[in-house]
Amino acid sequence: MLGVSAGASNLLGYLGNAPKRSYQVITELATSKSFYNPRRFVAGGHLVDVKWLFEESNRRFPLDLDTVFSSIPFIAAATNVATGRPDYYEVTPDNIAKAIEATASLPLAYKDTPCFDGGCYTDGGVADSIPVREAYRRGARDITVILSHPLSYEMPTPKAGWLMKKLFIKHPNVGRAMAQRAKNYNESLAFIRNPPKDCIVRVITPQESFPVQRLTMEKALLDIGYQMGVEEGRQHVSRIKGESLYQQEECHFC
């Protein structure tokens, strides 16, 4: 199982068989000023405090790590600040704190640079927002992709690529990766829409009216997005099982 950025964080609740944990983390913690604080950012601190969110999530909503790591390998992607390329690493009980911090470390918005296993990292979404091609490279031939944008979405090419390079002058390869992010994202979408003949790609994707963005804080909108996601998940499982109805009792993530 491959996850990137907030998607990797959400996978913890799924792998830990903890229904609604991600919903609670997002609506109760990720909307707080301890996590998102523009005034703190203006004063030179984090806009988003990724480490606090992980630690507070585990304090408020502890995970059973034996359950998390009892099923399939969990791979997270992070962008190596030295190379600007994605590194894919297996999340383990020993590295989970640094691994999740690294994959979700929004560049510029999070001031720390998590380092572990010989590398220093920023958000995995910089170099590989949708790691479907990495899953294929690793041998997966029946792939399910969960997107946070409608499948019709195409990431626009930044009009000021030079600005990205200037903002990341201390890490020029990260600047180059940011300038190429839209191209890489859209190439992953092209792979999803037209996978190789030996591969099936299934997609769980929100409707065009999905109201949630990266830093949406309004609970009413988050609730709408959550319900839309649950419904898309039910429909996905129904399609796989060939059933016309899907009972909520069978759905451990609902």
PyMOL commands that set and color helices and strands:
alter all, ss='L'
color gray80, all
select helices_A, chain A and resi 6-15+21-29+38-42+50-60+65-68+96-103+124-126+132-137+161-167+172-193+219-241+248-250
alter helices_A, ss='H'
color red, helices_A
select strands_A, chain A and resi 2-4+75-80+86-90+115-116+119-122+142-146+200-204
alter strands_A, ss='S'
color yellow, strands_A
deselect
rebuild
show_as cartoon
